[in-house]
């Protein structure tokens, strides 16, 4: 058995993940080759998909380029995670739409309307509706982003108007601000559809728990209700591998923040002492052998 890892242009933040995967898969006599998505890995030529990669039993897809992911799947490659799940997680609004009507507690959320031209005064009237629904302060998120980038806490209407002028041409969502979870979130890791473990992240200087040098992590003392909440999401979405991020709502109740399809696990392994790479390797071997 052999596998491929695909990263976006540079190894970057994925260096630890790649080394750990190589380590654990080598123990199972499985080789992994790493390729960067530089735009040359696939082409539609003579009416067919041509993939410029060696054959492989599976692909760890550590990129968010949904087009290449779909091309690879259509060419017969088995991706971890699958293209449709990557797309679902990468688009924050699609995540909340999918989880709606499923009994999963989420912040009140409004999708920003798509803007194709320069904003006119009438376009800003939409912000009155946002404030009426969500109150102030509120959170604005670019639909695509990670590591806390593109997430803003807005305290006044003037701030909201100014920010909206900058971000309106990109897909954005507006959400109620969960005061009780300032600088605090819980990551629950899902492997093969089951909860593998969890930890809590805190930031004393920013409302985003995972942003900047002041963020830190530690074991979660009473994880049961958070892990049960995440397990429900994992079952609904048929998750193979993901990090589910939860906020802490009133009375310490869990509420969904986001789902990460390519969750980093260096901090997780250090904090919990759990071997994530080995568990993922076991899942992949099982699914590939069973043609799942």
Secondary structure, 3 states (H helix, E strand, C coil): CEEEEEECCCCHHHHHHHHHHHHHHHCCCCEEEEEECCCCCEEEECCEEEECCCCCCEEEEECCCHHHHHHHHHCCCCEECCHHHHHHHHCHHHHHHHHCCCCCCECCEEECCCCCCCCCHHHHHHHHHHHHHHCCCEEEEECCCCCCCCEEEECCHHHHHHHHHHHCCCCEEEEECCHHHCCEEEEEEEECCEEEEEEEEEECCCCCCCCCCCEEEEECCCCHHHHHHHHHHHHHHCCCEEEEEEEECHHHCEEEEEEECCCCCHHHHHHHCCCHHHHHHHHHHHHHHCCC
